Amino acid sequence: MSTTDALLYSSDHTFKELIAHAQRYGFIYPSSEIYDGLQSIYDYGPYGVALKRNLQNFWWQSMTQLHQNIVGIDSAIMMHPTTWKASGHIDGFSDPMVDNKDSKKRYRVDLLIEEHAMQLVSQGKSNQSKGLMEAMERCLAAGDLPGLDELLQQFGIVCPLSKTADWTPVRQFNLMFSTQVGAQNDATTIYLRPETAQGIFVNFLNVQKTARMKIPFGIAQVGKAFRNEIVARQFTFRMREFEQMEMQFFIQPGTEKCWFDYWQENRKNWYSSLGIEQEKINIYPHKQLAHYATAAVDIEYAFPFGYKEVEGIHSRTDFDLTSHQHYAKKKLQYFDPDLKKSYIPYVIETSVGLDRLVLMLLSNALTKENNPVNEERTTSRTYLKLPPPLAPIKSAIFPLVNKDGLAEKALTLFDQLKYDFPLIYEATPSIGKRYARQDLIGTPYSITIDYQTLEDETVTIRERDSMRQYRIHMSEITHHLASTTSIKSLLLQLKK
């Protein structure tokens, strides 16, 4: 899909509505909000943190439990500074920036140009938009900063605040956060990691030996990363503090195409298991590859602001291990018992932004629908159509009324189920408002204890998506919820 096609995408809801819903219903808050917040830093609320952890657990289990040859680690955020020299981050981890002399604001040039390209599309100038984006990609690939200067002037791209085009020359800005370790007079400069992958590479031999892994094998990791994004925007899509889920798969040189194709198909199936419609996922092959790569694709999702990357799959050759071997002056080779020789493995990387996945799920789940009451009247409903295994709350338990022993019966059921499922108990207000509240946070099932429950031990189950209601015996509730809300039900889909 071309950049222009992606920019033409229109969503069923606006991005502002999504942000408002996430904040209002306890998913994501601006960090330090009582102090007016800190730009591009966010906190996860009660339902957001549960959704995030469920998603993380699904990824982790799908990697480490379903594959006998993939194990996990948790490396430190602060690493020896030579790590980042070897990885190329100290010398090359930068973005082209430009300052507007009138507004005194700094911008990433590629984002400024992309925004202008979107405006051209909205004005019916798709060919100009395409030409602008292609010219920008050529400049970025060649490191042509004067060429980017020329594009800003040629297309009359202005500052969003001052509306002027009085720009400084484009220059590179390193994105790593630095800090000091040790006594003040003898402190060492280190960096907060900008990615989690390097912690995997420097532990390659540790893991291979202690876990007795044989190539091909993978190492997975989930952890925080930090980038000093000058223009962090689009809510949690681009942040300064974020979480990554990465897996580095070590392979025999010469097999990289086969394994690259395998992981591309594997990851596509993973998104399908989340209920993401095929037309909302785009596989974007990189036209310009990093000097060490032989292939790279982005998995993009159709956000309200266009198709954007949520995951990258890269064929990295032996660049990382070779570089660390050179700087550390220690061999990072694998002895292959089948080939009876040693070599530095090649690597296939899958790198996912966990925060972007949460935003993707919320965007995909936010549903507005109108339901006819009769020929003259319809009612509207808003709900989060989250996959039940990932929903923050699996079921809500309600007494129909808060008297006649119904509340006590409902609390007894709550106490029985709370060891297996995250639940909510609520006795007020009306049953209809309680249903609506659970719909807004994505709870897949609501269980109502009513007077018939006292007679025959049956309860009313109400489904979130269809609003269908039916009765089951209390003894069947645990199996009913487990069969549809466990991570296992998602993992089983990956076998199909």
C-alpha positions in Angstrom: 0.0 0.0 0.0 1.4 3.4 -0.9 1.9 6.2 1.5 -0.8 8.2 -0.3 -3.3 5.3 0.0 -2.5 5.1 3.7 -3.2 8.8 4.2 -6.5 8.5 2.6 -7.8 6.0 5.2 -10.8 7.2 7.2 -11.8 5.6 10.5 -15.2 4.9 12.0 -14.4 7.2 14.9 -12.2 10.2 15.4 -8.9 10.0 17.2 -10.1 12.7 19.7 -13.0 10.4 20.6 -10.6 7.5 21.2 -8.4 9.6 23.5 -11.4 11.0 25.4 -12.7 7.4 25.9 -9.3 6.1 27.1 -9.0 8.9 29.7 -12.6 9.0 30.9 -12.9 5.3 31.5 -9.6 4.5 33.2 -7.4 3.2 30.5 -4.7 6.0 30.0 -4.1 9.2 31.9 -1.6 12.1 31.2 1.3 11.6 33.6 1.6 14.0 36.5 -1.7 15.5 35.4 -2.2 17.5 38.7 0.9 19.4 37.7 -0.4 19.9 34.1 1.3 16.8 32.9 4.6 16.0 31.2 4.5 16.0 27.4 4.3 12.6 25.7 4.5 10.7 29.0 1.4 8.7 30.0 0.2 6.5 32.9 -2.0 3.5 32.6 -5.2 3.4 34.7 -6.9 0.4 36.3 -8.3 -1.0 33.1 -5.4 0.2 30.9 -2.8 -1.6 32.9 -4.9 -4.8 32.9 -5.3 -4.7 29.2 -1.6 -4.0 28.7 -0.6 -6.9 30.9 -3.1 -9.3 29.2 -1.7 -8.3 25.8 1.9 -8.7 27.1 1.1 -12.2 28.5 -0.5 -13.3 25.3 2.6 -12.2 23.3 5.0 -13.8 25.9 3.1 -17.1 26.0 2.7 -17.3 22.2 6.5 -16.8 21.9 8.0 -18.8 24.8 5.3 -21.5 25.4 4.3 -22.4 21.9 7.9 -22.6 20.7 10.3 -25.1 22.3 13.2 -23.2 21.0 12.4 -19.7 22.3 13.3 -18.6 25.9 13.1 -15.2 27.6 15.3 -12.8 29.5 15.0 -9.5 31.4 18.1 -7.4 30.8 18.9 -4.2 32.6 17.8 -0.8 31.4 21.3 0.7 32.1 24.1 -1.1 30.2 27.8 -0.5 29.7 28.1 2.6 27.4 30.2 0.7 24.9 27.1 -1.3 24.1 25.7 1.7 22.3 28.9 2.4 20.5 28.9 -1.1 19.2 25.2 -1.0 18.2 25.7 2.3 16.3 23.3 4.3 18.5 25.9 6.8 19.7 27.1 7.7 16.2 23.9 7.2 14.2 20.8 7.2 16.4 19.4 10.6 15.4 16.6 12.3 13.6 16.7 15.3 11.3 15.3 18.3 13.2 14.5 21.9 12.2 13.6 24.9 14.3 11.2 27.7 13.4 12.8 31.0 14.1 9.5 32.7 14.8 7.8 30.2 17.1 11.1 28.9 18.6 9.6 25.4 18.3 11.6 22.3 17.1 10.2 19.7 14.8 11.1 16.4 13.2 11.4 17.2 9.5 9.8 13.9 8.3 6.7 14.5 10.5 6.4 18.0 9.2 6.6 16.8 5.6 4.2 13.9 6.3 1.7 16.3 7.7 1.9 18.5 4.7 1.5 15.5 2.4 -1.7 14.7 4.2 -3.0 18.2 3.6 -2.2 17.8 -0.1 -4.3 14.7 -0.2 -7.2 16.4 1.4 -6.9 19.1 -1.2 -7.1 16.6 -4.0 -3.4 16.8 -4.9 -2.5 13.1 -4.4 0.2 13.2 -7.1 2.0 16.1 -5.4 1.7 14.3 -2.1 3.2 11.1 -3.5 6.0 13.1 -5.1 6.8 14.9 -1.9 6.9 11.7 0.2 9.1 9.9 -2.3 11.5 12.8 -2.4 11.6 12.9 1.4 12.4 9.1 1.5 15.2 9.6 -0.9 16.7 12.4 1.2 16.4 10.4 4.4 18.0 7.3 2.9 20.9 9.3 1.6 21.3 11.5 4.7 20.8 14.5 2.4 20.0 17.3 4.9 20.2 20.1 2.4 17.7 18.2 0.2 15.3 18.3 3.2 15.9 22.0 3.5 15.0 22.4 -0.1 11.7 20.4 0.2 10.6 22.6 3.1 11.1 25.7 0.9 9.9 24.2 -2.4 6.5 23.1 -0.9 6.1 26.1 1.3 5.8 24.0 4.5 5.1 26.2 7.5 5.3 26.0 11.3 1.9 24.8 12.7 2.1 27.6 15.3 3.7 30.7 13.6 2.4 29.8 10.1 5.8 30.9 8.8 8.5 29.1 6.8 11.5 30.8 8.5 13.4 27.6 9.3 16.9 27.0 10.6 19.0 24.5 8.6 18.1 20.9 9.1 20.4 19.1 11.5 20.7 15.7 13.3 19.6 15.3 16.9 20.6 12.2 19.0 17.6 10.6 20.7 19.3 8.9 23.6 18.8 10.0 27.2 22.1 10.2 29.1 22.7 10.0 32.8 25.6 9.7 35.3 26.7 6.7 37.3 29.1 6.9 40.2 30.6 9.5 42.5 30.2 13.1 41.2 33.9 13.7 40.7 34.4 10.3 38.9 31.0 9.7 37.2 30.6 7.7 34.1 28.1 8.8 31.4 25.7 6.0 30.5 22.5 5.9 28.6 18.9 4.8 29.2 18.4 2.1 26.6 16.7 3.2 23.4 15.7 -0.4 22.5 15.7 -3.7 24.3 17.4 -5.8 21.6 21.0 -5.1 22.6 20.3 -6.7 26.0 19.5 -9.9 24.1 22.6 -9.7 21.9 25.1 -9.2 24.7 23.5 -12.2 26.5 23.5 -14.4 23.5 26.1 -16.9 24.7 24.9 -16.8 28.3 21.4 -17.9 27.2 22.7 -20.4 24.6 24.9 -22.2 27.1 22.7 -22.1 30.3 19.5 -22.9 28.5 21.3 -25.5 26.3 19.8 -24.0 23.1 20.6 -25.3 19.7 20.3 -23.1 16.6 17.8 -22.1 15.4 16.6 -20.6 18.7 15.1 -17.3 19.9 15.4 -15.0 22.9 12.4 -12.9 23.8 12.2 -9.8 26.1 9.7 -7.3 27.3 10.9 -4.1 28.7 11.0 -0.3 28.9 12.9 1.8 26.4 13.5 5.6 26.3 13.9 8.0 23.4 14.2 11.7 23.5 11.6 12.3 20.8 11.4 16.0 20.1 8.0 15.7 18.4 6.3 13.0 20.3 2.6 13.0 19.3 -0.5 11.0 18.5 -1.2 10.1 22.1 0.6 6.9 23.1 1.7 6.1 19.6 5.0 8.0 19.9 6.3 8.5 23.5 9.6 9.2 25.3 9.1 6.3 27.7 7.6 3.2 26.1 7.6 -0.6 26.3 8.8 -3.0 23.7 8.3 -6.7 23.1 11.2 -8.1 21.0 12.4 -11.5 19.9 15.7 -12.1 18.3 15.8 -15.4 16.4 19.3 -16.8 15.8 19.8 -18.9 12.7 22.4 -20.5 10.5 23.7 -18.1 7.8 22.1 -18.9 4.5 18.7 -19.7 5.9 17.6 -16.1 6.5 15.1 -15.9 3.7 13.2 -19.0 4.9 13.1 -17.8 8.5 12.2 -14.2 7.5 9.2 -15.5 5.5 8.2 -17.8 8.4 8.2 -15.1 11.0 6.3 -12.7 8.7 3.5 -15.3 8.3 3.6 -16.2 12.0 3.2 -12.6 13.1 0.4 -11.9 10.6 -1.5 -14.9 12.1 -1.0 -13.5 15.5 -2.8 -10.3 14.6 -5.6 -12.3 13.1 -6.1 -14.1 16.4 -6.8 -10.7 18.0 -9.8 -10.2 15.7 -8.1 -7.5 13.6 -9.7 -7.5 10.1 -7.4 -8.2 7.2 -8.0 -4.9 5.5 -6.9 -3.0 8.6 -3.4 -4.6 8.5 -0.8 -3.6 5.9 2.5 -5.3 5.3 4.9 -2.6 4.2 8.3 -3.7 2.7 11.1 -1.3 3.3 12.3 0.3 0.1 15.5 1.5 1.7 17.3 -1.0 4.0 19.8 -0.4 6.8 23.3 -1.3 5.6 23.3 -4.5 7.7 19.8 -5.7 6.7 18.8 -8.1 3.8 15.0 -7.6 4.3 12.6 -5.6 6.4 8.9 -5.1 6.6 6.6 -3.1 8.9 3.2 -4.5 10.1 1.0 -1.4 10.0 -2.5 -0.9 11.5 -5.1 1.5 10.1 -5.3 4.0 13.0 -7.7 7.0 12.7 -4.6 9.0 11.6 -3.6 6.5 8.9 -1.7 3.2 8.5 1.2 3.3 11.0 3.8 0.7 12.2 3.1 -1.4 15.2 5.7 -4.1 14.5 8.9 -4.5 12.5 10.4 -7.7 11.2 14.0 -7.5 10.1 16.7 -9.7 8.7 19.7 -8.3 10.5 22.4 -10.7 9.3 25.3 -11.1 11.8 25.8 -7.3 12.2 25.0 -7.1 15.9 26.9 -10.1 17.2 29.9 -9.2 15.0 30.0 -5.6 16.2 29.8 -6.6 19.9 32.5 -9.2 19.3 34.7 -6.5 17.9 34.2 -4.0 20.7 34.2 -6.5 23.5 37.1 -8.4 22.1 35.4 -11.7 23.0 34.1 -14.4 20.7 30.4 -14.5 20.2 30.4 -17.6 18.1 28.2 -20.7 18.1 29.6 -24.2 17.6 27.2 -26.1 15.4 27.4 -29.8 16.4 25.7 -30.8 13.1 28.1 -28.9 10.8 31.0 -29.4 13.3 32.1 -25.8 12.9 31.8 -22.4 14.6 30.1 -19.3 13.2 28.4 -16.1 14.1 24.7 -16.7 13.7 22.4 -14.5 11.6 19.4 -12.9 13.2 15.7 -12.4 12.4 14.1 -9.8 14.6 10.5 -9.2 15.5 10.0 -6.0 17.4 6.6 -4.8 18.7 5.6 -1.7 20.5 3.4 -2.8 23.4 2.0 0.7 23.9 1.1 0.9 20.2 -0.6 -2.5 20.4 -2.7 -1.2 23.3 -3.6 1.8 21.2 -4.4 -0.4 18.3 -6.7 -2.6 20.3 -8.6 0.3 21.8 -8.9 1.9 18.3 -10.1 -1.4 16.9 -12.5 -2.1 19.7 -14.2 1.3 20.1 -17.6 0.6 18.5 -20.6 2.8 18.1 -23.9 1.4 16.8 -27.5 2.3 16.5 -30.1 -0.3 17.4 -33.7 0.1 16.2 -36.3 0.1 19.0 -39.3 0.4 16.6 -40.0 2.0 13.3 -39.7 5.5 14.7 -36.9 5.3 17.3 -33.4 3.9 17.6 -31.0 3.8 20.5 -27.2 4.3 20.2 -24.7 2.3 22.1 -20.9 2.7 22.6 -18.8 -0.3 23.7 -15.3 -1.7 23.5 -15.3 -4.9 21.5 -12.1 -6.2 23.0 -11.2 -9.9 22.6 -12.6 -11.5 25.8 -9.2 -13.0 26.9 -7.6 -9.5 26.8 -10.5 -7.6 28.4 -9.4 -6.0 31.7 -12.5 -7.5 33.5 -13.8 -10.8 32.4 -17.2 -10.6 34.1 -19.4 -8.3 36.2 -21.6 -9.7 38.9 -24.9 -7.9 39.7 -27.7 -8.5 42.2 -30.9 -7.5 40.4 -31.8 -5.5 43.5 -29.9 -4.9 46.7 -32.3 -6.7 49.0 -34.1 -10.0 49.7 -30.8 -11.9 49.9 -29.8 -11.3 46.3 -26.7 -9.2 47.2 -25.5 -11.9 49.6 -25.9 -14.5 46.9 -24.1 -12.4 44.4 -21.2 -11.7 46.8 -20.9 -15.5 47.5 -20.6 -16.1 43.7 -18.0 -13.2 43.5 -15.9 -14.9 46.2 -16.0 -18.2 44.4 -14.9 -16.8 41.0 -12.4 -14.2 42.1 -9.5 -16.7 42.3 -9.9 -17.5 38.6 -11.1 -14.3 36.9 -10.8 -10.5 37.4 -14.3 -9.4 38.3 -16.4 -6.4 39.2 -19.2 -6.4 41.7 -21.8 -3.7 41.5 -25.2 -3.3 43.1 -26.2 0.2 41.9 -27.7 2.0 39.9 -30.3 0.4 37.5 -29.3 -2.8 35.8 -29.4 -1.1 32.4 -26.9 1.5 33.5 -24.7 -1.2 35.0 -24.7 -3.0 31.6 -23.8 0.2 29.8 -20.9 0.9 32.2 -19.4 -2.5 31.6 -19.8 -2.1 27.9 -17.7 1.0 28.0 -14.7 -0.8 29.6 -15.1 -3.9 27.4 -16.4 -6.5 29.9 -17.5 -9.4 27.8 -20.1 -10.9 30.2 -22.4 -9.7 32.9 -24.0 -12.1 35.4 -27.2 -11.1 37.2 -28.5 -12.8 40.3 -32.3 -12.5 40.4 -35.2 -14.1 42.3 -35.2 -17.2 40.1 -31.6 -17.8 41.2 -32.9 -18.3 44.8 -35.2 -21.0 43.5 -33.1 -23.0 41.0 -29.5 -21.7 41.2 -29.5 -20.3 37.7 -28.3 -16.9 36.7 -28.7 -14.6 33.7 -25.7 -14.2 31.5 -25.6 -11.1 29.3 -23.1 -10.9 26.4 -21.5 -7.6 25.6 -21.3 -7.7 21.8 -24.7 -9.2 20.9 -26.5 -8.2 24.1 -28.0 -11.7 24.1 -29.2 -13.0 27.4 -29.6 -16.6 28.6 -29.7 -18.6 31.8 -27.1 -21.1 33.0 -26.7 -23.0 36.3 -24.2 -21.5 38.7 -22.1 -24.7 38.6 -21.4 -24.0 34.9 -20.2 -20.4 35.2 -16.5 -21.2 35.8 -16.3 -23.4 32.7 -18.3 -21.0 30.6 -16.0 -18.1 31.4 -12.8 -20.1 31.2 -13.6 -21.5 27.7 -13.9 -18.0 26.2 -11.8 -15.6 28.4 -8.6 -17.6 29.0 -5.4 -16.8 27.1 -5.4 -20.4 26.1 -8.4 -19.8 23.9 -6.3 -17.2 21.9 -3.3 -19.5 21.8 -5.3 -22.3 20.4 -6.3 -20.0 17.5 -2.6 -19.8 16.5 -2.6 -23.5 15.7 -5.3 -23.2 13.0 
